[in-house]
């Protein structure tokens, strides 16, 4: 991308320099309602016209894109809120799943399943399943 910028900028700079060197004549300018004139070199007047046009176009574009920027800020704010809500719902769902797994493991083993602190729900279920099979072997059922 940097090379593309140089490929475009360098020829434009060369053209502007050649234009400036070729148009060194002074031109008198006057504005109709005002009295008096002033003189500038032709290349300065033309380049100044381009710069003023560029700035005015940028200002118009900035104001016209105001609604789009406002909608983008609003959408970003909503996205952040939805991400927070999603994270809290995931935490709540994992807590409920862990509680449900612990309750089902306790119910399946007759309430004698050992409590594993820090164990994931799948580890708790595996522990209760192994205690169920061990109890079945002892009772012969």
C-alpha positions in Angstrom: 0.0 0.0 0.0 2.9 2.3 0.7 4.3 1.7 -2.7 0.9 2.5 -4.3 0.9 5.8 -2.4 4.3 6.7 -3.8 3.4 5.7 -7.3 0.4 8.1 -7.2 2.0 10.9 -5.2 5.3 11.2 -7.1 3.9 11.9 -10.6 1.4 14.4 -9.1 4.2 16.2 -7.3 6.2 16.4 -10.5 3.3 17.7 -12.5 2.6 20.4 -9.9 6.3 21.5 -9.8 6.4 21.7 -13.6 3.2 23.7 -13.6 4.5 26.1 -11.0 7.8 26.6 -13.0 5.9 27.2 -16.2 3.4 29.8 -14.8 5.4 32.4 -13.0 3.4 35.4 -14.4 1.7 37.7 -12.0 -2.1 38.1 -12.2 -4.2 40.9 -10.7 -7.2 39.8 -8.7 -10.1 41.9 -7.6 -13.4 40.9 -5.9 -16.4 42.7 -7.2 -18.0 44.2 -4.1 -14.6 45.2 -2.7 -12.4 47.9 -4.1 -8.8 47.3 -4.9 -6.9 44.5 -6.4 -4.0 42.3 -5.4 -1.6 40.3 -7.5 -0.4 36.8 -7.2 1.6 34.5 -9.3 -0.7 32.4 -11.5 0.4 29.0 -10.1 -0.2 30.2 -6.5 -3.7 31.3 -7.4 -4.6 28.1 -9.2 -3.1 25.8 -6.5 -4.8 27.9 -3.8 -8.1 27.4 -5.6 -7.5 23.6 -5.6 -6.7 23.6 -1.9 -9.8 25.7 -1.0 -11.9 23.3 -3.1 -10.4 20.3 -1.4 -11.1 21.7 2.1 -14.6 22.7 1.2 -15.3 19.3 -0.2 -13.9 17.6 2.9 -16.1 19.8 5.1 -19.2 19.0 3.1 -18.4 15.3 3.2 -17.8 15.3 6.9 -21.2 17.0 7.6 -23.0 14.7 5.2 -21.5 11.6 6.9 -22.7 12.7 10.4 -25.8 10.5 10.4 -23.7 7.5 9.4 -21.2 8.2 12.2 -24.0 8.6 14.7 -25.6 5.3 13.7 -22.2 3.6 13.9 -21.6 4.9 17.4 -25.0 3.7 18.5 -24.5 0.3 16.9 -21.1 0.0 18.6 -22.6 0.9 22.0 -25.4 -1.7 21.5 -22.8 -4.3 20.5 -20.8 -3.8 23.7 -23.9 -4.1 25.8 -24.9 -7.3 24.0 -21.5 -8.8 24.5 -21.7 -8.1 28.2 -25.2 -9.6 28.3 -24.0 -12.6 26.4 -21.0 -13.1 28.8 -23.2 -12.9 31.8 -25.8 -15.3 30.4 -23.0 -17.8 29.6 -21.7 -17.6 33.2 -25.3 -18.0 34.5 -25.8 -21.0 32.2 -22.6 -22.7 33.3 -23.4 -22.1 37.0 -26.9 -23.6 36.4 -25.4 -26.6 34.5 -22.9 -27.2 37.3 -25.7 -27.0 39.9 -27.9 -29.3 37.9 -25.1 -31.8 37.4 -24.3 -31.8 41.1 -28.0 -32.4 42.0 -28.4 -35.2 39.5 -25.1 -36.8 40.7 -26.3 -36.6 44.3 -29.7 -38.0 43.4 -28.2 -40.8 41.3 -25.9 -42.0 44.1 -28.4 -41.7 46.8 -27.0 -38.5 48.2 -23.6 -40.0 49.0 -21.6 -38.6 46.1 -18.5 -36.9 47.3 -18.3 -33.2 46.6 -15.5 -32.3 44.3 -14.5 -28.7 44.7 -13.4 -27.1 41.5 -14.6 -30.1 39.4 -16.2 -29.4 36.1 -19.8 -30.7 35.5 -18.4 -33.5 33.2 -16.0 -34.6 35.9 -18.8 -34.6 38.5 -21.0 -36.7 36.2 -18.1 -39.2 35.5 -17.5 -39.5 39.3 -21.2 -40.2 39.9 -21.4 -42.7 37.1 -18.3 -44.6 38.4 -19.8 -44.7 42.0 -23.1 -46.0 40.5 -21.3 -48.9 38.7 -19.3 -49.7 41.9 -22.5 -49.8 43.9 -24.2 -52.0 41.3 -21.3 -54.5 41.5 -21.4 -54.6 45.3 -25.2 -55.2 45.3 -25.0 -57.6 42.3 -27.7 -55.7 40.3 
